[in-house]
Amino acid sequence: MGTYSQKNSFQALKDLQVGSAHYKIFSLQAAQTQLDDFSQLPKSLKVLLENLLRFEDDLTVKTEHILALVNWQKTQRSDQEIQYRPARVLMQDFTGVPAVVDLAAMRAAVAKAGVDPEKINPLSPVDLVIDHSVMVDYFATPQAFEENVDIEMQRNGERYQFLRWGQSAFDNFSVVPPGTGICHQVNLEYLAQAVWTAEHDGEKFAFPDTLVGTDSHTTMINGLGVLGWGVGGIEAEAAMLGQPISMLIPEVIGFKLTGKLKEGITATDLVLTITQMLRQKGVVGKFVEFYGDGLADLPLADRATIANMAPEYGATCGFFPVDEITLDYLRLTGRSAERIALVEAYCKAQGLWRNTGDEPIFTDVLSLDMGTVQASVAGPKRPQDRVVLADIPQVFDALMALDLKPAKEDKERLMNEGGAGAAVDAKQSALQNDEPHCVIEGKRYPLVDGDVVISAITSCTNTSNPSVMLAAGLLAKKAVEKGLHRKPWVKSSLAPGSKVVTDYLAAAGLTPYLDQLGYNLVGYGCTTCIGNSGPLPKPIEDAIQCYDLNVASVLSGNRNFEGRVHPLVKTNWLASPPLVIAFGLMGTIRKDITQEPLGVDSQGQAVYLKDIWPTQAEIDAALQKVNTQMYHKEYAEVFDGDEKWQAIQIPDSQTYEWNPQSTYIRHPPFFDGIDQPAKPIQDIVNANILAVLGDSVTTDHISPAGNIKVDSPAGRYLLAQGVAQKDFNSYGSRRGNHEVMMRGTFANIRIKNEMLGGEEGGNTLYIPTGEKLAIYDAAMKYQATQTPLVIIAGKEYGTGSSRDWAAKGTNLLGVKAVVAESFERIHRSNLVGMGVLPLQFVNNQSRQSLNLTGHEQLSIRGLSDELQPHQSLNVELKRADGSIEQFKVLCRIDTLNEVEYFKAGGILHYVLRNLIAS
């Protein structure tokens, strides 16, 4: 973590007395007497300022950095790079397992170099929550939870053994076992303290609770006034090993909230509206801070829902200052009276408390009267694409028209070419004669485009919010009382983010109704929101494939990118938990759910959404069932786990005993040769293009996620290792095996490579022979001839989850640079952290303006150990006809620290080399 400021240039070190407790603090008010007035700084920047004062060392934090943050108030922007040290790190298991694999590999590397392996240890507290591994294999039965937990333990026993070893081998490293909750909800309800305390040189210090996490939605904790955001696993590992996070002082967009939500409007409707507004504004790489007197009526769970979706609106974080509502939530969730008193006293003393009428100075401002928010969903492919509830059918029909147009053109082309068109006609004729349908338990049902096949209450975004969860339970109760049923083709599930949810649903008497509609508990974890939706019933899958149907999912999550929820479900809609159930009852998105009946009651009368939608008074009455005892009960033994977890045997060793036969945990090659000097940076010469990609290519497209196809490179590898297809598990569960992950990089079935005319699937053109190959197979052929590779892309490259394997896999495929129109913040950082050069087109150039087809070779000139942040570089473009052109790119290595990381081969390589050298 570094040493607390011995310099104390601004006399900020002071005492704070809270009751009988005594704390040392770095006082912003005291520092202000030595500086210009900064009382109107955004409160999120005051948190950063305290961090700089506390770690001022004249090396990583200098007086000029502190002054730059104070002077921000005058200009509302800054080009100053600062070194930020968060108090702690949060991980989930998909990103946590490879992080612990890296730590274990680093221990092996330093041991090989003759250094004590115990020097590799987290210096900051690290909490890893196992929440990403449970899949919805079983659903709509009372046994679903137990059956899913059993199969989770069978599939992941080796990973869990590895994590238990890590918990015993590493200091400052805690694991929350499976079946407990989602990391962000556990963080909100238990781990976070709002104000952190730590012993240092015999004194007890108090300071803002801050963190980084290996999941994009770490931002959820900003709803509690805790500054936190997602970073790549690579950057998080460096942070836990004592490296500061290098960042530019951000712009801060103020978002003023006024008014109150109308009757029947949910926090989900509010967050989808805010997401759309901020995406349109453009806040990538910026802080968003919420303010305004509307916050006085905004429950903390609603704030957390809004903060959770910061990655969807593109911001680094969405920060809510601490106020009375924060304290009420801390009381409800069982934090100690001493901690709550400290939070209030500290935040008021530091100017971090929200007061009525606060008007900080911001870079820019948006505002929203919450009384204008309408019932909404988002979809069908992006979370920022908000759709008013009544408009879903038109949006879907327009999408279908777009999808059918290329099919018609393809058919005409095939007819002109002769022969093949007849096959198209034959298939269409067959479909016309046999209407699309499925057979479930011997009964035939029509199954057509727009039918809902997945209806999932999932994700921390909404399951952390008692209001919308109880609304779902109340809607289920009314639906059952009216005699409504979920449609037979709908796969339904309830996967809360903590056990407290099932406690309050039961206390409110709502569980039986959810169960009756098929929304039985399936697990405590992310499930459908991260692609762990599990298989659809075979009759449904067969019908979708046979009739080439465009079916839908409706989920209460935060992500709906193509190929994420389920590979056979093309359109995915984000909605509030009560709407998730309503669409499960209706069974289609092609009808206006606000006007058309959901079904008929026991008397044959039509039942409409308005007939079963709960009133605010009913929700408020149910909310009275949520109490502090529930939180005390469920978090009393949060790290213990069940008997299955406790029965896992672990080796007693400080270095991991790698199993060469393992298909889950393999010794990665990243640190091979780390005891040798780093090679100097050299120009990239005559690189081939591995893929040409369009706009908004997400880390879901790049990094392996979801199911492993049997005929994919990863599937073929597992079969060769003797793994049966039924035991493939998911890509996420095998993130500790680089052999699987590099084979799955760029293998998403929805990725479109323009080198193949935009054809979907993880293939490319291998230029030397002109053959179409899987991207992995082509990359290995290029590696065999020592040919460097580049990726060409459009805008917002790497948007989405903070998946470190999107960068690690890129590195292992031999990609030396990615040239894109713009980058998502975390992925750009991850690329640098893995020694891959991010380059940005300039002068309004793009792959289209340069007419890049993938047949070209690129040479990137001007690279050397003198490389500087944001340096302009020359690219030499050699076309297939031998002609040569030049164009400029901007080097997106953004800070001097990142230059040092890149020189060392990556951020972890930098840490290791320094450790070995010392």
N, C-alpha and C positions, 0 to 999 in steps of 0.2 A: 504493500500500500504506500510505501514511502514514509518519510518522517514528517510529523506535523511541524509547521513553520517554526524554525528557530530564528528566522529573520524578522518576521513580524514588523515589517516596515511601517505599517499604518496603525500601530498600537491597538490591534483588534482583539488580542487575547484578554478576555474578561471572565468574571465569575457570574454564574446564574444560580440563584437560590430558589428552589421550588419545594415548598413545605420544608421538610427536614433534609431533603436531598440537595447536594451541592454538585454543580457541574462547571466545567470549563467550556467556554464557547468562543468562537471567533466572531465578535460582535460587528454586525454591519453598521449599527448606529455609531459605535465608537470609531470605526474606520472612516465613516462619513465626515467626522470632524477634521480629518486629515486630507480629505478629498473634496471634489465638487459634490454638490447635492445630487444624489441619485435616487431620491425617494420615489420618483415616478418610473423607475425601471420596471419592466414586467417582472412579476414575482418569479417566474421560471428562470430569468436571468440573474435574479438575486441569489437563487440557489447555486448557480454556476459561480457567482462572485464569491460566495462564502467558501466554495471549494478551492478557489485560487488562493484566497487569503490563508486557508488552513494548510495548504501545501506549498506555499511560497518558499523556494529553495535557491533562487538565483540561477538555477540550471534549467529545470523543466518549467518552472513558474517564476517569471520575473516581474519586476515592478511594471514594466511596459504592458504586460498582459493584463494586469489588474486595471491599469489606467485605460486601456482600450475598452474594457468592459464597462467601466464607469462612463467613458465618453460616448458609448453607444447611444445613450439617451439623447445626445445632440444630433446624431446622424441617422439613427435607427437601422444602421447596418455597419458591418465591419469586415475588413479583409484579414483581420488578425487571427492567426492560428493559436489555439490554447491547448493545454494538456489537462484533461479532466480525469479525475479518479473517483468512480462511483464506489459506494460503500459495500456493495455486494453484487453477486451474479446469480441469475435464475436460469435454470435449464429445464427443458423437457427431454424425454428419453430419446426421441428420434435424433435430435441434435446433440443430446448429452452423451449418448454412447460413442459416437465418433470423437467427441471431445476427450472423453476418458481414454479411448483408444490412443489418441494423440499423446495424452499425458503419459500413458504406459509406454508408448514408443519413445517418448523423450527420456523417460527413465532408463530404458534399455540403451539409448544412444549415449547418455552421459556415463552410464556404467561402463560401456565399451571404451569410452574415452578416459576412463580412470577417475571419474568424478563420483562422489557420493550420490546415489540415486535419490536419496531423500531430500536433496536440494530442489527437486521438482515437486513442489507442493503448492496448492492454492494459498495465496497470502490474504485473499479476501474471502469472506464466508460465501460458500456456494451451496445452493439448494437445487437438487434435481428431482423433479416430480415425474413419475412414470405415468403418463397420461395418453400417449399417442399409439399404444400398441393394441388396445382392445378393438376388436372388429365386430360388426353386427352380423355374425353368422346365424344366430338364432334370434327370433323376434316374435312378438305377439303371443307369448306363452308365459305362464308364471315361472317357468324354469329358465327363461332366457338369460337372466343375469348369471346364474350359477353356471350354465352351460358355456356362456361366452368367457367367463373367468377361467374355467377349466381349460378350454382350448387355448386361451391366451398364455397360460402358464406352460402348457405343453409346447407351444410354438416358440416361446421366448425364454425357456429355461436357461439356455446358455448365455443369452444377453443379461438376464437378471442375475445369474451367478457372477458375471463380470462386474456388474454394477455394485453388487454386494461386496465383491473384493475391493473395488474402488473406495467404497465407504469405509472399509477397515484400513486400507493402505494409505489413504491421503488424509491429511489434516484439513480442517475447515470445510469438509465435504459431507453433506447430508443427503440422504435419499428418502423421498416419500414414496412408499411402495405402491404397486398397482392396486386399482380398485378403491382409491381414495378420492381422487378428484382431478380437475384440470389445473395445470400449474398457475394460470393467471387468477383463477378463482380461489385457489388455496393461498396464493400471494395476497389477494385482496382481503380474504376473510381471516387470515392467520399470520402469515409470515411478515407482512409489511407492518411497520411501526409508526410511520409518518415522521417521527423524529427518532434517529438512531443514536445509540450510545456505545462507547467503546473505551476500554482502559488503555492509557498510553502514558508511559513513564510514571506510573503510580497515580495518575489523575484520571478521573472519569470525565470524558468529553461528550458533549451533546452536539449533534449536527443533523442536517436534513437527511432523511432516509432517501437514498438514491440507488439506482441499480441499472445494469444492462442485462438483457436476457437473450438467449439463443432462439427466440421466437418473436416474430414481428409484433405479436399482440401483447408483448410485455408492456406496451403503452397503456394497457387497461389500468395500471396502478396509478396513473396520473389523475384518475378520478378521486383518489384519496389524498391528493396533494403531494404524491411521491414522484419525483422526476425520474422517469425511466423510459427506455426505448429498446428496440430489438437491434442486435448486431449479429454479424455472422458468428458461427461457432469459433472460427479462427480468431476473431477479434476478442471474443469473450474469454477464450483461453489465455490470450495475452494479458487481458485485464486481470484475470485471477492470478496470473503469475507476476503481477506487480507493474506491468507496463501501463502507463497512462493512455487514455484514449485521445488521440489527436483529432481535433475538430476545429472548424472555423466558427467564430462567434456567430450564431444564427440570426437571421431575420426572425422577427416574432409578429405573427398576424393575430390581432385581437379579434375575438368573435363575441359580439355582444348579444346576450340572450335576454329577451324581455317577455312579459306575458306568461301565460300558462297553457298547457295542452288542453284541448277541448275534450269533452266527454267522448269516450270510445277510441281516442287516439293513444297509441302506445309509445314507449321509449324507442322501439324499433322504427316506427314511422319517423320519429324525430331524428334518429341517427342517420337514416337513409337520406333524409332531406339535407342534413348538414354535410354528409359525405358528397352529395351531388354539388352543393354550393362550393365547397372547398376545392373539389376537383376542377370545377370550372374556373375558380380563381387562380389555381396553380400554386400549391404550397409545398412542392417537393423540396426536401432539405431544410424546411423551415419549422420553427416551433409554432404551434397554435395555442393561444391562451384564452380561455373562456372567462368572461367577466360580465358584469351587468346585474341589475337587481332581480332579474328572472331566476338567478341562481338560488335565491332564498326559497323558492318553491320547487327546486329541482332535487329530488331525492338522490342520495349518493349512488344508489344502484343505477340510476339513469345516467349520472355523470360517468360511471365506469363503463357503461355501454357505449357512450359517445367516445370516451378515451380509447376504448378497445379498438375502434375502427380507424384510428389514425393512419395505419398503413393503407387503408382503402381510400382515405382522402389525400394520402400522399405525404402527410407531414411526418416529421421526426417524432413528434409527440403532440398530444392534445391535453394541455395542463389545466387543472382546476385548483385554485388556491384553497388552503385550509380555512374552514369556518365552523360555525356551530353544527352544521349538518355533518361535517366530518367527525366531530366529537361524538355526536349521537350514534353514528355508525360504529365508531370504535367501541362505544359502550355496548351496543347491541351484539357485536361479534366477540365480546368477552375479553377485550384488552384490559389490562390492569388499570386501576384508578390512578396509580402513580404515573403510568405512561401517559394517560389522557391529560393529567395535570401538566406534565412536561410538554406535551404537544401544544397545549394552549399557551402556556407561559413562553415557550421558546418562539413560537410563530409570531406572537404579539411583540416580543422583544426585538425580533429580527425584521419586522415589517413584512412578514410573509402571510399575515392574517388578512382575510378578505373583509373589508368594511363596506357598508352601504355607500353607494355613490363613487366607489373607486373608479378612477379613469387613468390607468397607466398610459404611458406613451408607447405606441406600437409602430411597426413599420408600415402597416396598413390595417384597415378595420373592415369587418363585415358585421351585419346584424341580422337577427331573425326574431320576429314576434312569434313565439311558440303557438299562439292561438291560431296561426294561419296554416299549421301543419295538417296535411291530409293523410288518410290511410294509404299506405304505399307498400310496394315490394321493390326489389332490385333484380334486374336480369335482362336478358337470359344468360349473359356470359361475363358481365363485369359488375362488381359491387357498387360502382358509382353510377350505374345506369338505372336511376330511380324511375319507376312506373307507377302512376296513380292506379289504385286497385282496380277500378272499373275498366281501365284501358288495356289490361293484360291480353285479352283475346285479339285486339287489333294489332298489338305489337307482335304477338306470336304469328298471326296470319301474314303480316308483312315479312317476317323472318322466313316463313315457309315459302313465300313468293320468291324471295331472293335465293333460297336454297334450290328451288326448282328450276330457276332460270339456267344455271350452268348445266343442269342435267338435260334440259331440252336442247341446248347447244351441242352437248356431247352426243346426244342421240342423232341430231341432224348430221353431225360430222361422220358418225359411224355409218349412217345410211348412205352418205355420199361415197364413203370408202367401200361400201358393199359388204354384204354378208353379216357383219356384226350387228347392224341395226335390227335384223330379224330377231336376233336373240333378245334384244331390248324389248321389242314388241311382244315377244313370246312371254317374257317375264311379266310385263304389264298386263297382258291378257290374263295370265294365270291369277294375278292379284285381283283383277276385276271379277273373275269368276269365283274366287274364294275370298270373301271379305276378311280383312285382318281381324284376328281373334286369338284368344288363348283359352285353354281348358284347365280349370282349377278344380281339383277334387271332383272330377267327372262332369263338371258343368261348364258349358261354353259361354264365354263373355266376349263381346267386341272389345278389341284393343286397337286404338287408332292414334294418329298424330295428336300430340297435346295432352294425352292421358298422363296423369300423375302416377308414377310407379314407385317413388320414394317420398315419404312424408316423415321428416325427422326433426324432432326437438333435440338439438345438439348444440355444442359450442359454448364456451364461456361468455361470448358476447351477450347472450340472452339468458342462459341458465343461471347466471349470477344475479339475476334481477327477479326478486320475489314477486313483484307486481305482475310481470308478463307471464311468469310461470304459474302463478295462481289464477290468472285470467284464463290460461289454457285449461287448467283443471276445472274451473267453473264452466267454461264453454263445453267441456266434455260431459260434465254433469247434466247440463241442460239438453245436450244432444241425446244422451242416453234416455233421459226422461221423456223426450219426444219420440223415441223409438228409432233414431237414426243409427246407421252402421257405416263403418269404413268400407270403401269399395274393395272388392276381393283382390284386385290387381295391385293394390297399394301396399308397399312394404313400410311398415310404421315402426317407430322407435322413440324411446325416451332415454337420453344419455346426459344426465345432469353433470355439472362441474364440481359438485361436492355432495357429500351425504346429507348435509343440512337440508338440501332441496327435498329429498324424499321424506325427511322428518316433517317438514312443514306441510307438504302435500298430504301426508297421512294425518297430521294433526287437524287439518282443515276438512278431513273426510272426503278428499277428492281422488285419492288413489284408486279406489274400486272403479270409478267411472273411466279414468284413463285406461285402466286395464281392460275394461269391457270393450273399449274401442280399439284395442290392440296396441296402445301406447304403454306397454309394459316396460319396466326398467330393463335395459340391455347392458348397462355398464356405466362406470364413472370414468369418462374420458372423452376425447375429442371426436371419435368415431366418424360420422358422415362428413363433418366439416373438413376433414383432412383426407378424405378418400377412403376411409375405413368403413364404407357403407356395407361391405360384405357382398356376397353374391345375391343377385335377384333370384327368386324362385325360377327353376328351369323352364317352366311353361312361358313365363314372361320373357326371359332372355331369348328363348327360341323364337317367340313371336316377333320381338323387336328386330332380330336378325333376318328372319324369313321375309318380313314385310318392309324392311328398311324403315322403321318407324322413328320419328322424332318425338320421343317421349320426354317427360319432365320430372324433375325433382323439386320439392319445396322444402326448404330447411331453414332453421333459425340460426344459421351460421353467419360468417363474415366473408366467405370466399365462394365464388361460383364460376371460376375459370373453367375453360373447356377441358374435358378429360379429368377433372379433379374429383368430382363426386362419385362418378361411376363411368367406366369407359363406354358404356352403351347409352348413357343418358346425355343428350346433346344440349338440352336447355335446362338451366338451373336457376331457381328463384329464391332469393333471400326474403324471409318474412318473419313476423312475430310468431311466438309459439302458439297463440290461439288461432292465427291464420293457417299455420302449418296443419293443425287438426282440421280446420274447416275445409282446406283443399283435399285432405285425406277423405273427408266425407263426400265431397263433390266428385273427386276422382279425375278431374280434367281442369286445364287452364283455358280451354277454348270457350268457356261460358263465363258471362259476367257474374261473378260471385256476389256482387252487391245487389243484383236484380233477379237472378234466376234461383230457383229453389235448390237447396242442398240435397233434398230428398223429401220423403213423405212420412208423416207421423203414423201412429197406430190406427188412426181413423181415416187414413188416406189423404189427409190434408197436406198441402205443400208447406215445407218448413224453410224459412229464409235465414240468412246470416243474422239479420237484425233480431230474429226471434230467439237466438241462443247466445248472442253477444253479451257478456256480463256488464253490468253497470259499474261505475266507479265506486258507488256505495257498497256493492257486493265485494269488489276487490279490496276495498279498505277494511271491511269486516274480516275478510280472510287473512289480511296482513297482520291482524292482531294475534294470530296463532304463531307468528314467527317470534321466537324469544331467545334470550342469551343462553339459556341452558342447552339449547340445541347445539350451539357453537362450542360450548365447553365440552359437551359429550363427544362430539365428533372429532375434535382436535386434541383431546386429552392424550391420546396415544398415536399421534399422526405418523410417527416414524416407525412404529412397531410392525405393522403389516399383519396379515393373517397367518395361520399355521403353515400354509404352503410356502409363503415367503420366508418365514422363520426356519423352515426345514432345509432351505438351500445351503448346501455345503460349500465352503470357500477355502481356497488355499491360503496358508499363513505365510505370505512372502511380500517383500517390498517391491520386487519387480514381477511383472506378470509372466506366468508360464504359458507361452503361446502354444496353441495346439495346431500343428500344421494341417490337420484333417478338418479343422473347423470351417463351416460355411457361413458363420455369423461374425466371428471375431478373428481378424487376420492382422498380422504385423504389417503396417503400411510402409511403403517405400519412401515416404516423404523425407526422412532424415538420413537416408543412406549417404555416406560420405560427409556427414556434418562435421567430422573431425578434421576435414581437409579445408584449406582456404576457399572462400567463395570465389567463383569464377567472375572475371570482370564483365560488365554489361557490354554486349555487342549488338551491332545492327542485325535486324532480322532480314535475311537475304533470300530472295526467290521462294517466298512462302506460297503454298497453295491455299486455296479457299476451301474450307471444310463444309461450310453452309452459308447460304444467303437467306437471312430471315427478315421478317417484316416488323411492324410496330407492335408494341405491348407484348413482346415475348417475355413470358413470366418465368420465374424459377421453377414453376410447375412444369413448364415445357422443357427446361434445361435439366433440372435435377430429377433423378428417378423418384417416383412416388406412385403409390397405389399398387395395383396388381402386376405381377411379372408374367408376361405372355410366354407360353411354352416355346414358341418359335423365334423368340427374341434372342440376341446374343447372351443376355443374362440367363434366360431360360435354358439355353443350350449348355451354358457353363454349369448350371446347377444339376442338370440331368447327367452331365459328364462326371460330376462329383458324387453321383449316386443318390441325389435328392429326388424323390417322387414329386410329380406335379402338385399333388394335394398338400405337400409340405413346403411349397415354395414360400409361403407367407408373403409379406409385402416388401417392396423396396425399402420402405422406412425402417422395417424391422431388421434389415440387413445392412444398415448404414455402417456397421463396424467391419464390413468386408469390402475392401476397395475393388476386388475383382468383380463383384456384382455391380457396384456403383458406377465404375467407369464404363461398364458395358451398357448401363442404363442411361448414361448421360446423353441428352438430346434424343432419347428413344420414345418420347411421348407420342401416343397415336394421333394427337391433334396438332403436332408441330408441322409447320408448312415450310418446306425448303424450296426457295424459288429457283434453285438449280435444277429442280425436277418439275418446273412449271407450277409450283405451289402445291404439289401433291402432299397429302397428309401422311404422317408417319415418319419415324426416325431414320430416314434413308438419305443418301447423297449420291452424287455422281463422282466416281473415282476417275479423275481427269486422265491419268496416263493411259487407261484402257477404254474409257467411256462407259464402263459397266456401272449399273446401279447396285450399291451395296448399303448395308446398315452403316450408320455413321461410325460406330465403333470399329467395324471391320475395315472400313476405308482408312480410318486413323491409324490402325495397326500397320496397314500396308505402307502408309506414308512414313511411319516411324522406322520401318525396316530399311528405308532408303535415306533416313535422317533428314526428311523434308519437313521444315517448319510449317505450321498451319496457322491460319487466321479465321475468325468468324466475322462476317459482315452482317449488320443489323440496322433496324430503324430506330424509332423513338421509344423511350421508356424501356430500354433493354434491362431485363432482370427484375422487373416489378414483381411484387408478391412476397411470399414468405422468405424469411432470412435463412435460406438453405445453404449451408457451407459447401455441400456437395455439388452445388451448381458451379462453384469455383474450383473445388478439388477435382471433380471429374473433368472439367475443362483442361486443367493442368495435366492430368494423367493421359489425356488424349493427344497431348503434344501441341496444344494450341498456345501460341506465344503471345497473341494479341487479339483483342476484340475491338473492331471499329464500328461504332454505332453513332446514331444522331444524338442520343442522350441516354443516360444510365440512371437506374434506380440507386438510391444512396447506399444501401447495405451491400448490394451485389457489387457495385463498383469497388467498395472497400475490400470486399472478400477477394475479388480478382487480384488486387494489389497484394493482399495478404497471402496469396498463393503464387506470387511471382508471375502473374499474367498481366500484360500491359493493356489498360483500358485507354482507347483513343477515340476522340470525338471529331466527327466531320465538322468543318467550319465553312464560312462564306456561303451558307445555305446549300451546301452540297450534300448529296446523299447517294445511296446506292443507285437510285433511279437516275439522278442527274448525271452520274458518271457511267451509267449504263453497265453496271457490274452484273455479269451473268454467272460468275463462279469459275469461268474458264481462264481467268487472268492469274498472273503471279504478282505478288506484292513484295517490295523491298522497303523496309522502314529505316530511314537514314537519320543520323544525328543522335543515336543512342550511345551513351558512354557513362563512365562513372561521374561525369560532371552534370548528369541529368538534373534538371530543376523542376519544381512543381509548375504545372501549367505551361510547360515549354511547348513551343511550336515545333513540329517535326515534319520532315518531308517524306512523302510516300511516292515511290516509283512504281508505276503501273505498267506491266508488260501484258499486252493483249495477246490473244491466241494467234493473231496474224503477225506477231513479232513487233508491232509498233509500240512505242513507249511514251507514256504521258506522266506528268507530275501533278500531285495535289498536296495540300497542307492538311494536317490534323492537329488537334490540341491534345497534348498528353494530359490525361485525367488522373495522374498521380498528383494529389491536391496539396500535400503538405510535405515539409522537410523530413518529418518522421517517416512518412510513407516512402520517400526516396531511399532512406536507410534500410527499410524493410525490403524494398525491391532489390536493392544491391545484395542483400544477404540471401536472397532467394525466397523470401516470405517473412511474415511477422514472427512465426514460431521459430524459424531458422535464425532470425536475429536474436531472439531471447536465448536460444541454445548456444549459439556461437559466443555470445557474451559470457554466458555461464561457464562454458568450457575454457574460454580464455582467462577467466578470473580464477 
